[in-house]
Amino acid sequence: MIFVYAIYSKNFNRIYVGQSENVEKRLKEHNSGQTKSIKAYIPWELFYQEECSDRIEARKKEIYYKSGVGKEKLKLLLSQNF
């Protein structure tokens, strides 16, 4: 299984969306600075994940959540969680 996930940097008010087979491991990589593009916004907290049947479906959902409408949906979910 593969998951689409969204993480939040409370210090910088940033949301990052990605996909992974192991979300917990990927979150640890993000928080250890192994992802250069978001390293400056550490620490990250997982607030959303969605299981997908394959990489194609996961990629489509990732693209959606990175779009304006998808990002607004994530912001609404985030406001309910934090």
mmCIF file of the N, C-alpha and C atoms, coordinates in Angstrom:
data_MODEL
# 
_entry.id   MODEL 
# 
loop_
_atom_site.group_PDB 
_atom_site.id 
_atom_site.type_symbol 
_atom_site.label_atom_id 
_atom_site.label_alt_id 
_atom_site.label_comp_id 
_atom_site.label_asym_id 
_atom_site.label_entity_id 
_atom_site.label_seq_id 
_atom_site.pdbx_PDB_ins_code 
_atom_site.Cartn_x 
_atom_site.Cartn_y 
_atom_site.Cartn_z 
_atom_site.occupancy 
_atom_site.B_iso_or_equiv 
_atom_site.pdbx_formal_charge 
_atom_site.auth_seq_id 
_atom_site.auth_comp_id 
_atom_site.auth_asym_id 
_atom_site.auth_atom_id 
_atom_site.pdbx_PDB_model_num 
ATOM 1   N N  . MET A 1 1  ? 0.829   -1.198 0.000  1.00 0.00 ? 1  MET A N  1 
ATOM 2   C CA . MET A 1 1  ? 0.000   0.000  0.000  1.00 0.00 ? 1  MET A CA 1 
ATOM 3   C C  . MET A 1 1  ? 0.863   1.247  0.000  1.00 0.00 ? 1  MET A C  1 
ATOM 4   N N  . ILE A 1 2  ? 0.319   2.262  -0.577 1.00 0.00 ? 2  ILE A N  1 
ATOM 5   C CA . ILE A 1 2  ? 0.998   3.558  -0.588 1.00 0.00 ? 2  ILE A CA 1 
ATOM 6   C C  . ILE A 1 2  ? 0.034   4.612  -0.031 1.00 0.00 ? 2  ILE A C  1 
ATOM 7   N N  . PHE A 1 3  ? 0.595   5.581  0.623  1.00 0.00 ? 3  PHE A N  1 
ATOM 8   C CA . PHE A 1 3  ? -0.199  6.613  1.282  1.00 0.00 ? 3  PHE A CA 1 
ATOM 9   C C  . PHE A 1 3  ? 0.171   7.986  0.742  1.00 0.00 ? 3  PHE A C  1 
ATOM 10  N N  . VAL A 1 4  ? -0.832  8.846  0.659  1.00 0.00 ? 4  VAL A N  1 
ATOM 11  C CA . VAL A 1 4  ? -0.615  10.275 0.455  1.00 0.00 ? 4  VAL A CA 1 
ATOM 12  C C  . VAL A 1 4  ? -0.722  10.874 1.847  1.00 0.00 ? 4  VAL A C  1 
ATOM 13  N N  . TYR A 1 5  ? 0.187   11.775 2.181  1.00 0.00 ? 5  TYR A N  1 
ATOM 14  C CA . TYR A 1 5  ? 0.184   12.341 3.521  1.00 0.00 ? 5  TYR A CA 1 
ATOM 15  C C  . TYR A 1 5  ? 0.388   13.845 3.462  1.00 0.00 ? 5  TYR A C  1 
ATOM 16  N N  . ALA A 1 6  ? -0.042  14.493 4.525  1.00 0.00 ? 6  ALA A N  1 
ATOM 17  C CA . ALA A 1 6  ? 0.166   15.935 4.664  1.00 0.00 ? 6  ALA A CA 1 
ATOM 18  C C  . ALA A 1 6  ? 0.773   16.183 6.037  1.00 0.00 ? 6  ALA A C  1 
ATOM 19  N N  . ILE A 1 7  ? 1.826   16.991 6.049  1.00 0.00 ? 7  ILE A N  1 
ATOM 20  C CA . ILE A 1 7  ? 2.481   17.348 7.296  1.00 0.00 ? 7  ILE A CA 1 
ATOM 21  C C  . ILE A 1 7  ? 2.450   18.869 7.447  1.00 0.00 ? 7  ILE A C  1 
ATOM 22  N N  . TYR A 1 8  ? 2.576   19.308 8.685  1.00 0.00 ? 8  TYR A N  1 
ATOM 23  C CA . TYR A 1 8  ? 2.432   20.725 8.998  1.00 0.00 ? 8  TYR A CA 1 
ATOM 24  C C  . TYR A 1 8  ? 3.597   21.203 9.848  1.00 0.00 ? 8  TYR A C  1 
ATOM 25  N N  . SER A 1 9  ? 4.142   22.357 9.477  1.00 0.00 ? 9  SER A N  1 
ATOM 26  C CA . SER A 1 9  ? 5.162   23.023 10.268 1.00 0.00 ? 9  SER A CA 1 
ATOM 27  C C  . SER A 1 9  ? 4.488   24.179 11.002 1.00 0.00 ? 9  SER A C  1 
ATOM 28  N N  . LYS A 1 10 ? 4.239   23.979 12.274 1.00 0.00 ? 10 LYS A N  1 
ATOM 29  C CA . LYS A 1 10 ? 3.542   24.988 13.077 1.00 0.00 ? 10 LYS A CA 1 
ATOM 30  C C  . LYS A 1 10 ? 4.365   26.278 13.173 1.00 0.00 ? 10 LYS A C  1 
ATOM 31  N N  . ASN A 1 11 ? 5.684   26.151 13.273 1.00 0.00 ? 11 ASN A N  1 
ATOM 32  C CA . ASN A 1 11 ? 6.558   27.327 13.415 1.00 0.00 ? 11 ASN A CA 1 
ATOM 33  C C  . ASN A 1 11 ? 6.504   28.243 12.194 1.00 0.00 ? 11 ASN A C  1 
ATOM 34  N N  . PHE A 1 12 ? 6.259   27.665 11.035 1.00 0.00 ? 12 PHE A N  1 
ATOM 35  C CA . PHE A 1 12 ? 6.290   28.447 9.792  1.00 0.00 ? 12 PHE A CA 1 
ATOM 36  C C  . PHE A 1 12 ? 4.946   28.462 9.064  1.00 0.00 ? 12 PHE A C  1 
ATOM 37  N N  . ASN A 1 13 ? 3.929   27.826 9.658  1.00 0.00 ? 13 ASN A N  1 
ATOM 38  C CA . ASN A 1 13 ? 2.595   27.760 9.061  1.00 0.00 ? 13 ASN A CA 1 
ATOM 39  C C  . ASN A 1 13 ? 2.650   27.231 7.625  1.00 0.00 ? 13 ASN A C  1 
ATOM 40  N N  . ARG A 1 14 ? 3.332   26.104 7.436  1.00 0.00 ? 14 ARG A N  1 
ATOM 41  C CA . ARG A 1 14 ? 3.517   25.491 6.123  1.00 0.00 ? 14 ARG A CA 1 
ATOM 42  C C  . ARG A 1 14 ? 2.905   24.108 6.094  1.00 0.00 ? 14 ARG A C  1 
ATOM 43  N N  . ILE A 1 15 ? 2.354   23.737 4.943  1.00 0.00 ? 15 ILE A N  1 
ATOM 44  C CA . ILE A 1 15 ? 1.845   22.391 4.709  1.00 0.00 ? 15 ILE A CA 1 
ATOM 45  C C  . ILE A 1 15 ? 2.660   21.780 3.577  1.00 0.00 ? 15 ILE A C  1 
ATOM 46  N N  . TYR A 1 16 ? 3.036   20.519 3.755  1.00 0.00 ? 16 TYR A N  1 
ATOM 47  C CA . TYR A 1 16 ? 3.747   19.779 2.719  1.00 0.00 ? 16 TYR A CA 1 
ATOM 48  C C  . TYR A 1 16 ? 2.971   18.501 2.440  1.00 0.00 ? 16 TYR A C  1 
ATOM 49  N N  . VAL A 1 17 ? 2.817   18.155 1.166  1.00 0.00 ? 17 VAL A N  1 
ATOM 50  C CA . VAL A 1 17 ? 2.099   16.950 0.757  1.00 0.00 ? 17 VAL A CA 1 
ATOM 51  C C  . VAL A 1 17 ? 3.068   16.035 0.026  1.00 0.00 ? 17 VAL A C  1 
ATOM 52  N N  . GLY A 1 18 ? 3.024   14.749 0.364  1.00 0.00 ? 18 GLY A N  1 
ATOM 53  C CA . GLY A 1 18 ? 3.876   13.776 -0.293 1.00 0.00 ? 18 GLY A CA 1 
ATOM 54  C C  . GLY A 1 18 ? 3.220   12.413 -0.318 1.00 0.00 ? 18 GLY A C  1 
ATOM 55  N N  . GLN A 1 19 ? 3.970   11.422 -0.785 1.00 0.00 ? 19 GLN A N  1 
ATOM 56  C CA . GLN A 1 19 ? 3.474   10.051 -0.799 1.00 0.00 ? 19 GLN A CA 1 
ATOM 57  C C  . GLN A 1 19 ? 4.583   9.111  -0.372 1.00 0.00 ? 19 GLN A C  1 
ATOM 58  N N  . SER A 1 20 ? 4.199   8.031  0.294  1.00 0.00 ? 20 SER A N  1 
ATOM 59  C CA . SER A 1 20 ? 5.182   7.089  0.808  1.00 0.00 ? 20 SER A CA 1 
ATOM 60  C C  . SER A 1 20 ? 4.501   5.769  1.157  1.00 0.00 ? 20 SER A C  1 
ATOM 61  N N  . GLU A 1 21 ? 5.279   4.703  1.135  1.00 0.00 ? 21 GLU A N  1 
ATOM 62  C CA . GLU A 1 21 ? 4.783   3.407  1.598  1.00 0.00 ? 21 GLU A CA 1 
ATOM 63  C C  . GLU A 1 21 ? 4.873   3.318  3.117  1.00 0.00 ? 21 GLU A C  1 
ATOM 64  N N  . ASN A 1 22 ? 5.770   4.096  3.716  1.00 0.00 ? 22 ASN A N  1 
ATOM 65  C CA . ASN A 1 22 ? 5.951   4.086  5.166  1.00 0.00 ? 22 ASN A CA 1 
ATOM 66  C C  . ASN A 1 22 ? 5.971   5.538  5.651  1.00 0.00 ? 22 ASN A C  1 
ATOM 67  N N  . VAL A 1 23 ? 4.825   6.028  6.047  1.00 0.00 ? 23 VAL A N  1 
ATOM 68  C CA . VAL A 1 23 ? 4.675   7.442  6.402  1.00 0.00 ? 23 VAL A CA 1 
ATOM 69  C C  . VAL A 1 23 ? 5.479   7.802  7.646  1.00 0.00 ? 23 VAL A C  1 
ATOM 70  N N  . GLU A 1 24 ? 5.483   6.944  8.639  1.00 0.00 ? 24 GLU A N  1 
ATOM 71  C CA . GLU A 1 24 ? 6.237   7.240  9.868  1.00 0.00 ? 24 GLU A CA 1 
ATOM 72  C C  . GLU A 1 24 ? 7.730   7.380  9.578  1.00 0.00 ? 24 GLU A C  1 
ATOM 73  N N  . LYS A 1 25 ? 8.269   6.483  8.771  1.00 0.00 ? 25 LYS A N  1 
ATOM 74  C CA . LYS A 1 25 ? 9.684   6.553  8.405  1.00 0.00 ? 25 LYS A CA 1 
ATOM 75  C C  . LYS A 1 25 ? 9.958   7.838  7.615  1.00 0.00 ? 25 LYS A C  1 
ATOM 76  N N  . ARG A 1 26 ? 9.053   8.163  6.694  1.00 0.00 ? 26 ARG A N  1 
ATOM 77  C CA . ARG A 1 26 ? 9.236   9.363  5.870  1.00 0.00 ? 26 ARG A CA 1 
ATOM 78  C C  . ARG A 1 26 ? 9.189   10.628 6.730  1.00 0.00 ? 26 ARG A C  1 
ATOM 79  N N  . LEU A 1 27 ? 8.299   10.659 7.721  1.00 0.00 ? 27 LEU A N  1 
ATOM 80  C CA . LEU A 1 27 ? 8.224   11.813 8.619  1.00 0.00 ? 27 LEU A CA 1 
ATOM 81  C C  . LEU A 1 27 ? 9.530   11.974 9.391  1.00 0.00 ? 27 LEU A C  1 
ATOM 82  N N  . LYS A 1 28 ? 10.111  10.874 9.841  1.00 0.00 ? 28 LYS A N  1 
ATOM 83  C CA . LYS A 1 28 ? 11.404  10.935 10.532 1.00 0.00 ? 28 LYS A CA 1 
ATOM 84  C C  . LYS A 1 28 ? 12.480  11.492 9.607  1.00 0.00 ? 28 LYS A C  1 
ATOM 85  N N  . GLU A 1 29 ? 12.450  11.094 8.340  1.00 0.00 ? 29 GLU A N  1 
ATOM 86  C CA . GLU A 1 29 ? 13.419  11.626 7.367  1.00 0.00 ? 29 GLU A CA 1 
ATOM 87  C C  . GLU A 1 29 ? 13.239  13.132 7.194  1.00 0.00 ? 29 GLU A C  1 
ATOM 88  N N  . HIS A 1 30 ? 11.980  13.568 7.094  1.00 0.00 ? 30 HIS A N  1 
ATOM 89  C CA . HIS A 1 30 ? 11.724  15.010 6.968  1.00 0.00 ? 30 HIS A CA 1 
ATOM 90  C C  . HIS A 1 30 ? 12.256  15.761 8.182  1.00 0.00 ? 30 HIS A C  1 
ATOM 91  N N  . ASN A 1 31 ? 11.997  15.240 9.369  1.00 0.00 ? 31 ASN A N  1 
ATOM 92  C CA . ASN A 1 31 ? 12.396  15.926 10.600 1.00 0.00 ? 31 ASN A CA 1 
ATOM 93  C C  . ASN A 1 31 ? 13.885  15.824 10.891 1.00 0.00 ? 31 ASN A C  1 
ATOM 94  N N  . SER A 1 32 ? 14.577  14.927 10.221 1.00 0.00 ? 32 SER A N  1 
ATOM 95  C CA . SER A 1 32 ? 16.034  14.848 10.409 1.00 0.00 ? 32 SER A CA 1 
ATOM 96  C C  . SER A 1 32 ? 16.781  15.677 9.370  1.00 0.00 ? 32 SER A C  1 
ATOM 97  N N  . GLY A 1 33 ? 16.036  16.361 8.494  1.00 0.00 ? 33 GLY A N  1 
ATOM 98  C CA . GLY A 1 33 ? 16.662  17.247 7.517  1.00 0.00 ? 33 GLY A CA 1 
ATOM 99  C C  . GLY A 1 33 ? 17.116  16.574 6.251  1.00 0.00 ? 33 GLY A C  1 
ATOM 100 N N  . GLN A 1 34 ? 16.665  15.363 5.982  1.00 0.00 ? 34 GLN A N  1 
ATOM 101 C CA . GLN A 1 34 ? 17.091  14.633 4.787  1.00 0.00 ? 34 GLN A CA 1 
ATOM 102 C C  . GLN A 1 34 ? 16.390  15.108 3.516  1.00 0.00 ? 34 GLN A C  1 
ATOM 103 N N  . THR A 1 35 ? 15.337  15.906 3.652  1.00 0.00 ? 35 THR A N  1 
ATOM 104 C CA . THR A 1 35 ? 14.642  16.456 2.491  1.00 0.00 ? 35 THR A CA 1 
ATOM 105 C C  . THR A 1 35 ? 15.020  17.922 2.370  1.00 0.00 ? 35 THR A C  1 
ATOM 106 N N  . LYS A 1 36 ? 15.922  18.221 1.456  1.00 0.00 ? 36 LYS A N  1 
ATOM 107 C CA . LYS A 1 36 ? 16.494  19.565 1.363  1.00 0.00 ? 36 LYS A CA 1 
ATOM 108 C C  . LYS A 1 36 ? 15.454  20.662 1.161  1.00 0.00 ? 36 LYS A C  1 
ATOM 109 N N  . SER A 1 37 ? 14.436  20.382 0.345  1.00 0.00 ? 37 SER A N  1 
ATOM 110 C CA . SER A 1 37 ? 13.478  21.441 0.006  1.00 0.00 ? 37 SER A CA 1 
ATOM 111 C C  . SER A 1 37 ? 12.642  21.916 1.186  1.00 0.00 ? 37 SER A C  1 
ATOM 112 N N  . ILE A 1 38 ? 12.475  21.098 2.224  1.00 0.00 ? 38 ILE A N  1 
ATOM 113 C CA . ILE A 1 38 ? 11.660  21.507 3.371  1.00 0.00 ? 38 ILE A CA 1 
ATOM 114 C C  . ILE A 1 38 ? 12.436  21.478 4.687  1.00 0.00 ? 38 ILE A C  1 
ATOM 115 N N  . LYS A 1 39 ? 13.722  21.302 4.595  1.00 0.00 ? 39 LYS A N  1 
ATOM 116 C CA . LYS A 1 39 ? 14.589  21.217 5.772  1.00 0.00 ? 39 LYS A CA 1 
ATOM 117 C C  . LYS A 1 39 ? 14.488  22.457 6.670  1.00 0.00 ? 39 LYS A C  1 
ATOM 118 N N  . ALA A 1 40 ? 14.301  23.612 6.069  1.00 0.00 ? 40 ALA A N  1 
ATOM 119 C CA . ALA A 1 40 ? 14.267  24.864 6.830  1.00 0.00 ? 40 ALA A CA 1 
ATOM 120 C C  . ALA A 1 40 ? 13.028  25.007 7.705  1.00 0.00 ? 40 ALA A C  1 
ATOM 121 N N  . TYR A 1 41 ? 12.027  24.168 7.484  1.00 0.00 ? 41 TYR A N  1 
ATOM 122 C CA . TYR A 1 41 ? 10.757  24.317 8.190  1.00 0.00 ? 41 TYR A CA 1 
ATOM 123 C C  . TYR A 1 41 ? 10.540  23.270 9.289  1.00 0.00 ? 41 TYR A C  1 
ATOM 124 N N  . ILE A 1 42 ? 11.573  22.575 9.680  1.00 0.00 ? 42 ILE A N  1 
ATOM 125 C CA . ILE A 1 42 ? 11.502  21.564 10.746 1.00 0.00 ? 42 ILE A CA 1 
ATOM 126 C C  . ILE A 1 42 ? 11.106  22.250 12.046 1.00 0.00 ? 42 ILE A C  1 
ATOM 127 N N  . PRO A 1 43 ? 10.299  21.668 12.890 1.00 0.00 ? 43 PRO A N  1 
ATOM 128 C CA . PRO A 1 43 ? 9.759   20.309 12.895 1.00 0.00 ? 43 PRO A CA 1 
ATOM 129 C C  . PRO A 1 43 ? 8.425   20.209 12.145 1.00 0.00 ? 43 PRO A C  1 
ATOM 130 N N  . TRP A 1 44 ? 8.136   19.009 11.664 1.00 0.00 ? 44 TRP A N  1 
ATOM 131 C CA . TRP A 1 44 ? 6.903   18.690 10.958 1.00 0.00 ? 44 TRP A CA 1 
ATOM 132 C C  . TRP A 1 44 ? 6.054   17.753 11.799 1.00 0.00 ? 44 TRP A C  1 
ATOM 133 N N  . GLU A 1 45 ? 4.738   17.903 11.676 1.00 0.00 ? 45 GLU A N  1 
ATOM 134 C CA . GLU A 1 45 ? 3.789   17.017 12.348 1.00 0.00 ? 45 GLU A CA 1 
ATOM 135 C C  . GLU A 1 45 ? 2.824   16.453 11.308 1.00 0.00 ? 45 GLU A C  1 
ATOM 136 N N  . LEU A 1 46 ? 2.595   15.162 11.358 1.00 0.00 ? 46 LEU A N  1 
ATOM 137 C CA . LEU A 1 46 ? 1.646   14.520 10.469 1.00 0.00 ? 46 LEU A CA 1 
ATOM 138 C C  . LEU A 1 46 ? 0.231   14.873 10.921 1.00 0.00 ? 46 LEU A C  1 
ATOM 139 N N  . PHE A 1 47 ? -0.616  15.332 9.992  1.00 0.00 ? 47 PHE A N  1 
ATOM 140 C CA . PHE A 1 47 ? -1.996  15.599 10.356 1.00 0.00 ? 47 PHE A CA 1 
ATOM 141 C C  . PHE A 1 47 ? -2.995  14.935 9.425  1.00 0.00 ? 47 PHE A C  1 
ATOM 142 N N  . TYR A 1 48 ? -2.513  14.339 8.318  1.00 0.00 ? 48 TYR A N  1 
ATOM 143 C CA . TYR A 1 48 ? -3.437  13.675 7.398  1.00 0.00 ? 48 TYR A CA 1 
ATOM 144 C C  . TYR A 1 48 ? -2.695  12.604 6.618  1.00 0.00 ? 48 TYR A C  1 
ATOM 145 N N  . GLN A 1 49 ? -3.349  11.461 6.453  1.00 0.00 ? 49 GLN A N  1 
ATOM 146 C CA . GLN A 1 49 ? -2.842  10.440 5.542  1.00 0.00 ? 49 GLN A CA 1 
ATOM 147 C C  . GLN A 1 49 ? -4.018  9.697  4.944  1.00 0.00 ? 49 GLN A C  1 
ATOM 148 N N  . GLU A 1 50 ? -3.843  9.259  3.709  1.00 0.00 ? 50 GLU A N  1 
ATOM 149 C CA . GLU A 1 50 ? -4.899  8.578  2.973  1.00 0.00 ? 50 GLU A CA 1 
ATOM 150 C C  . GLU A 1 50 ? -4.287  7.399  2.224  1.00 0.00 ? 50 GLU A C  1 
ATOM 151 N N  . GLU A 1 51 ? -4.870  6.243  2.395  1.00 0.00 ? 51 GLU A N  1 
ATOM 152 C CA . GLU A 1 51 ? -4.368  5.035  1.745  1.00 0.00 ? 51 GLU A CA 1 
ATOM 153 C C  . GLU A 1 51 ? -4.838  4.999  0.289  1.00 0.00 ? 51 GLU A C  1 
ATOM 154 N N  . CYS A 1 52 ? -3.931  4.613  -0.603 1.00 0.00 ? 52 CYS A N  1 
ATOM 155 C CA . CYS A 1 52 ? -4.240  4.496  -2.027 1.00 0.00 ? 52 CYS A CA 1 
ATOM 156 C C  . CYS A 1 52 ? -3.899  3.084  -2.500 1.00 0.00 ? 52 CYS A C  1 
ATOM 157 N N  . SER A 1 53 ? -4.548  2.672  -3.562 1.00 0.00 ? 53 SER A N  1 
ATOM 158 C CA . SER A 1 53 ? -4.340  1.301  -4.045 1.00 0.00 ? 53 SER A CA 1 
ATOM 159 C C  . SER A 1 53 ? -3.039  1.141  -4.816 1.00 0.00 ? 53 SER A C  1 
ATOM 160 N N  . ASP A 1 54 ? -2.572  2.211  -5.467 1.00 0.00 ? 54 ASP A N  1 
ATOM 161 C CA . ASP A 1 54 ? -1.322  2.131  -6.235 1.00 0.00 ? 54 ASP A CA 1 
ATOM 162 C C  . ASP A 1 54 ? -0.711  3.522  -6.387 1.00 0.00 ? 54 ASP A C  1 
ATOM 163 N N  . ARG A 1 55 ? 0.475   3.573  -6.977 1.00 0.00 ? 55 ARG A N  1 
ATOM 164 C CA . ARG A 1 55 ? 1.196   4.846  -7.135 1.00 0.00 ? 55 ARG A CA 1 
ATOM 165 C C  . ARG A 1 55 ? 0.471   5.828  -8.043 1.00 0.00 ? 55 ARG A C  1 
ATOM 166 N N  . ILE A 1 56 ? -0.218  5.317  -9.042 1.00 0.00 ? 56 ILE A N  1 
ATOM 167 C CA . ILE A 1 56 ? -0.936  6.205  -9.965 1.00 0.00 ? 56 ILE A CA 1 
ATOM 168 C C  . ILE A 1 56 ? -2.034  6.956  -9.220 1.00 0.00 ? 56 ILE A C  1 
ATOM 169 N N  . GLU A 1 57 ? -2.825  6.222  -8.431 1.00 0.00 ? 57 GLU A N  1 
ATOM 170 C CA . GLU A 1 57 ? -3.872  6.866  -7.629 1.00 0.00 ? 57 GLU A CA 1 
ATOM 171 C C  . GLU A 1 57 ? -3.252  7.836  -6.621 1.00 0.00 ? 57 GLU A C  1 
ATOM 172 N N  . ALA A 1 58 ? -2.163  7.422  -5.989 1.00 0.00 ? 58 ALA A N  1 
ATOM 173 C CA . ALA A 1 58 ? -1.494  8.277  -4.996 1.00 0.00 ? 58 ALA A CA 1 
ATOM 174 C C  . ALA A 1 58 ? -0.995  9.564  -5.646 1.00 0.00 ? 58 ALA A C  1 
ATOM 175 N N  . ARG A 1 59 ? -0.434  9.462  -6.824 1.00 0.00 ? 59 ARG A N  1 
ATOM 176 C CA . ARG A 1 59 ? 0.078   10.654 -7.516 1.00 0.00 ? 59 ARG A CA 1 
ATOM 177 C C  . ARG A 1 59 ? -1.054  11.614 -7.865 1.00 0.00 ? 59 ARG A C  1 
ATOM 178 N N  . LYS A 1 60 ? -2.185  11.063 -8.310 1.00 0.00 ? 60 LYS A N  1 
ATOM 179 C CA . LYS A 1 60 ? -3.336  11.914 -8.636 1.00 0.00 ? 60 LYS A CA 1 
ATOM 180 C C  . LYS A 1 60 ? -3.829  12.652 -7.395 1.00 0.00 ? 60 LYS A C  1 
ATOM 181 N N  . LYS A 1 61 ? -3.899  11.944 -6.271 1.00 0.00 ? 61 LYS A N  1 
ATOM 182 C CA . LYS A 1 61 ? -4.353  12.576 -5.026 1.00 0.00 ? 61 LYS A CA 1 
ATOM 183 C C  . LYS A 1 61 ? -3.335  13.594 -4.531 1.00 0.00 ? 61 LYS A C  1 
ATOM 184 N N  . GLU A 1 62 ? -2.041  13.286 -4.687 1.00 0.00 ? 62 GLU A N  1 
ATOM 185 C CA . GLU A 1 62 ? -1.003  14.230 -4.288 1.00 0.00 ? 62 GLU A CA 1 
ATOM 186 C C  . GLU A 1 62 ? -1.131  15.523 -5.092 1.00 0.00 ? 62 GLU A C  1 
ATOM 187 N N  . ILE A 1 63 ? -1.336  15.396 -6.382 1.00 0.00 ? 63 ILE A N  1 
ATOM 188 C CA . ILE A 1 63 ? -1.502  16.571 -7.239 1.00 0.00 ? 63 ILE A CA 1 
ATOM 189 C C  . ILE A 1 63 ? -2.735  17.367 -6.805 1.00 0.00 ? 63 ILE A C  1 
ATOM 190 N N  . TYR A 1 64 ? -3.824  16.655 -6.493 1.00 0.00 ? 64 TYR A N  1 
ATOM 191 C CA . TYR A 1 64 ? -5.042  17.331 -6.034 1.00 0.00 ? 64 TYR A CA 1 
ATOM 192 C C  . TYR A 1 64 ? -4.772  18.118 -4.757 1.00 0.00 ? 64 TYR A C  1 
ATOM 193 N N  . TYR A 1 65 ? -4.123  17.485 -3.767 1.00 0.00 ? 65 TYR A N  1 
ATOM 194 C CA . TYR A 1 65 ? -3.891  18.156 -2.489 1.00 0.00 ? 65 TYR A CA 1 
ATOM 195 C C  . TYR A 1 65 ? -2.875  19.297 -2.607 1.00 0.00 ? 65 TYR A C  1 
ATOM 196 N N  . LYS A 1 66 ? -2.112  19.316 -3.673 1.00 0.00 ? 66 LYS A N  1 
ATOM 197 C CA . LYS A 1 66 ? -1.187  20.427 -3.895 1.00 0.00 ? 66 LYS A CA 1 
ATOM 198 C C  . LYS A 1 66 ? -1.848  21.556 -4.685 1.00 0.00 ? 66 LYS A C  1 
ATOM 199 N N  . SER A 1 67 ? -3.056  21.300 -5.209 1.00 0.00 ? 67 SER A N  1 
ATOM 200 C CA . SER A 1 67 ? -3.791  22.322 -5.957 1.00 0.00 ? 67 SER A CA 1 
ATOM 201 C C  . SER A 1 67 ? -4.454  23.290 -4.977 1.00 0.00 ? 67 SER A C  1 
ATOM 202 N N  . GLY A 1 68 ? -4.998  24.365 -5.490 1.00 0.00 ? 68 GLY A N  1 
ATOM 203 C CA . GLY A 1 68 ? -5.661  25.351 -4.637 1.00 0.00 ? 68 GLY A CA 1 
ATOM 204 C C  . GLY A 1 68 ? -6.823  24.775 -3.856 1.00 0.00 ? 68 GLY A C  1 
ATOM 205 N N  . VAL A 1 69 ? -7.696  24.024 -4.532 1.00 0.00 ? 69 VAL A N  1 
ATOM 206 C CA . VAL A 1 69 ? -8.864  23.440 -3.875 1.00 0.00 ? 69 VAL A CA 1 
ATOM 207 C C  . VAL A 1 69 ? -8.432  22.403 -2.840 1.00 0.00 ? 69 VAL A C  1 
ATOM 208 N N  . GLY A 1 70 ? -7.497  21.557 -3.208 1.00 0.00 ? 70 GLY A N  1 
ATOM 209 C CA . GLY A 1 70 ? -7.002  20.530 -2.290 1.00 0.00 ? 70 GLY A CA 1 
ATOM 210 C C  . GLY A 1 70 ? -6.308  21.131 -1.085 1.00 0.00 ? 70 GLY A C  1 
ATOM 211 N N  . LYS A 1 71 ? -5.526  22.169 -1.299 1.00 0.00 ? 71 LYS A N  1 
ATOM 212 C CA . LYS A 1 71 ? -4.824  22.837 -0.193 1.00 0.00 ? 71 LYS A CA 1 
ATOM 213 C C  . LYS A 1 71 ? -5.824  23.463 0.777  1.00 0.00 ? 71 LYS A C  1 
ATOM 214 N N  . GLU A 1 72 ? -6.916  24.016 0.244  1.00 0.00 ? 72 GLU A N  1 
ATOM 215 C CA . GLU A 1 72 ? -7.952  24.589 1.113  1.00 0.00 ? 72 GLU A CA 1 
ATOM 216 C C  . GLU A 1 72 ? -8.616  23.501 1.958  1.00 0.00 ? 72 GLU A C  1 
ATOM 217 N N  . LYS A 1 73 ? -8.836  22.336 1.362  1.00 0.00 ? 73 LYS A N  1 
ATOM 218 C CA . LYS A 1 73 ? -9.409  21.212 2.108  1.00 0.00 ? 73 LYS A CA 1 
ATOM 219 C C  . LYS A 1 73 ? -8.477  20.797 3.241  1.00 0.00 ? 73 LYS A C  1 
ATOM 220 N N  . LEU A 1 74 ? -7.177  20.745 2.950  1.00 0.00 ? 74 LEU A N  1 
ATOM 221 C CA . LEU A 1 74 ? -6.205  20.393 3.983  1.00 0.00 ? 74 LEU A CA 1 
ATOM 222 C C  . LEU A 1 74 ? -6.163  21.448 5.089  1.00 0.00 ? 74 LEU A C  1 
ATOM 223 N N  . LYS A 1 75 ? -6.264  22.710 4.723  1.00 0.00 ? 75 LYS A N  1 
ATOM 224 C CA . LYS A 1 75 ? -6.271  23.774 5.729  1.00 0.00 ? 75 LYS A CA 1 
ATOM 225 C C  . LYS A 1 75 ? -7.481  23.649 6.647  1.00 0.00 ? 75 LYS A C  1 
ATOM 226 N N  . LEU A 1 76 ? -8.632  23.253 6.083  1.00 0.00 ? 76 LEU A N  1 
ATOM 227 C CA . LEU A 1 76 ? -9.824  23.043 6.892  1.00 0.00 ? 76 LEU A CA 1 
ATOM 228 C C  . LEU A 1 76 ? -9.615  21.872 7.855  1.00 0.00 ? 76 LEU A C  1 
ATOM 229 N N  . LEU A 1 77 ? -9.059  20.768 7.364  1.00 0.00 ? 77 LEU A N  1 
ATOM 230 C CA . LEU A 1 77 ? -8.756  19.622 8.216  1.00 0.00 ? 77 LEU A CA 1 
ATOM 231 C C  . LEU A 1 77 ? -7.768  20.005 9.298  1.00 0.00 ? 77 LEU A C  1 
ATOM 232 N N  . LEU A 1 78 ? -6.776  20.779 8.933  1.00 0.00 ? 78 LEU A N  1 
ATOM 233 C CA . LEU A 1 78 ? -5.752  21.211 9.885  1.00 0.00 ? 78 LEU A CA 1 
ATOM 234 C C  . LEU A 1 78 ? -6.376  22.060 10.990 1.00 0.00 ? 78 LEU A C  1 
ATOM 235 N N  . SER A 1 79 ? -7.271  22.959 10.628 1.00 0.00 ? 79 SER A N  1 
ATOM 236 C CA . SER A 1 79 ? -7.898  23.818 11.644 1.00 0.00 ? 79 SER A CA 1 
ATOM 237 C C  . SER A 1 79 ? -8.753  23.011 12.619 1.00 0.00 ? 79 SER A C  1 
ATOM 238 N N  . GLN A 1 80 ? -9.245  21.865 12.183 1.00 0.00 ? 80 GLN A N  1 
ATOM 239 C CA . GLN A 1 80 ? -10.041 21.005 13.057 1.00 0.00 ? 80 GLN A CA 1 
ATOM 240 C C  . GLN A 1 80 ? -9.149  20.160 13.972 1.00 0.00 ? 80 GLN A C  1 
ATOM 241 N N  . ASN A 1 81 ? -7.901  19.905 13.550 1.00 0.00 ? 81 ASN A N  1 
ATOM 242 C CA . ASN A 1 81 ? -6.990  19.073 14.307 1.00 0.00 ? 81 ASN A CA 1 
ATOM 243 C C  . ASN A 1 81 ? -6.102  19.844 15.274 1.00 0.00 ? 81 ASN A C  1 
ATOM 244 N N  . PHE A 1 82 ? -5.794  21.102 14.987 1.00 0.00 ? 82 PHE A N  1 
ATOM 245 C CA . PHE A 1 82 ? -4.853  21.852 15.815 1.00 0.00 ? 82 PHE A CA 1 
ATOM 246 C C  . PHE A 1 82 ? -5.555  23.003 16.485 1.00 0.00 ? 82 PHE A C  1 
# 
